[in-house]
């Protein structure tokens, strides 16, 4: 294993509160980069970390709501195709105003015509 020098190490501590509760939670994360201190400002590093968490949020929704990690599709292009379908569903539901993806999926699964209405497709 080759050694990659670490030039900047960052400790980020944030406080979050779950919706509907008064309980606060403190989360600490650590990040390292091989960039020298003069190559990236603290604001740029913070933006990269926030960008990473937005990707992690999508992965969390795909796994928790769609059970992606439990999927048995593992060969060829199958995993990529299924991830694309999951992203498409999440994107459509968010664009049509649904904040809770799991709830929206349950709502649509109870009546197939709801999907047609959401997509603004005429059934004839």
Secondary structure, 3 states (H helix, E strand, C coil): CCCCCCCEEEEEEEEEECCCCCCEEEEEEEEEECCCHHHCCHHHHHHHHHHHHHHHHHHHHHHHHHCHHHCCCCCCCHHHHHHHHHHHHHHHHHHCCCCCHHHHHHHHHCCHHHHHHHCCCCCC
